[in-house]
Amino acid sequence: MQSISPEIIFRGKDAWEKALPQISKLTQSPLILGRSIRTYNLRNKILGDLKSQNLEVKSANLYFDCCYEDISRVKNIILKNNNDSVIAAGGGKVLDSGKFLAECLNIPCITIPLSASTCAGWTALSNIYTKNGQFIEDVALRSCPKVLIYDHKFIQTAPSRTLASGIADALAKWYESSITSSTIDDGLVQQAIQISRVLRDQLLIDGEKAFEGQFENNNSWQNTIEACGLTAGLVGGIGGEKCRTAAAHAIHNAITQIITPNKFFHGEIVGVGLLLQLRLEEMKNNNKLADQSIKQLLKLMKSLNLPTTIAQLGINVFENQNLDKIAEFTCRKKSEIHFLPFEISKQDIVEVITNFEQQKIKV
């Protein structure tokens, strides 16, 4: 079974208004799930608009990332309220939590991304973390969300940093799927890889313009946010697991094991993982184009104010056994690193990170 896309998608600057009649047909007692104080006013608008449709609306907030403790708590709230749907409005962790809850309770999920930071509003997947933000596992869901509402007005309210993070995460689709799935002769997988290549090219062309430009009449901005939030999800939907993740996400998952005072977005960490993946390809697979790709990505990432080293994520890999912890988790048995078409050992990770970080910081 393959869950390719949400059943219904509303997109554009009036997507929310267009979606209201459909929501009213689907649910009578929804729970709005959110988290950030920054998005409170938007969620309050959503709540008010739903009440104007004569729906019995309740709301709940996450306390942490998408973690089992929060999911269990909100699940009890939904059962107590007898809610018949979950409307997840926020960033990737909120969207993943909403999808997971809806699956557990066998009720519809409606996703409303409030930034372009990930494609979580699209996918049949939830990434689970600890309360401290350490990655635990990704859980495949039976279906994508029932309805995805990608309203450009909502996305406009998000900080530009979320867009930069979304660009880094979406770029990884090409670099990961092109190496993990290039030998697969399944037509849908091949098409997914080609979509990811076009996605990469569009982000390289439009990404910086979208990040720096105005929203109105800015085709680069519209193309970029939809590439990050919609097309990136389609790639994983059509191509399946191996078109979603490889070394960049495996390294992201490992880096989250190191708890730091400063919180970084998913795509910001994936971007660093992507640079390290390319160094691994150069070192272990004799990829002569990897260095050229790194230079191309570095130029864009710096223009987007994205971190380009683990040190810039607030982690010194040369203290507190951080390097060993990252290498160990990257190479654990179920890690996506093993989707690469060549063997990777813990020592390979230690070596590539050591060389990469020593070019940037003094130990």
Secondary structure by P-SEA (a helix, b strand, c coil): ccccccccccccccccccaaaaaaacccbbbbbbccccaaaaaaaaaaaaaaaccccccccccccccaaaaaaaaaaaaaacccbbbbcccaaaaaaaaaaaaaacbbbbbbbcccccccccccbbbbbcccccccbbbbccccccbbbbcaaaaaaccaaaaaaaaaaaaaaaaaaaaaccccccaaaaaaaaaaaaaaaaaaacaaaaacccccccaaaaaaaaaaccaaaaaaaaacccccccaaaaaaaaaacccccccccaaaaaaaaaaaaaaaaaacccccaaaaaaaaaaaaaaaaccccccccccccccccaaaaaaaaaaaccccccccccccccaaaaaaaaaaaaaacccc
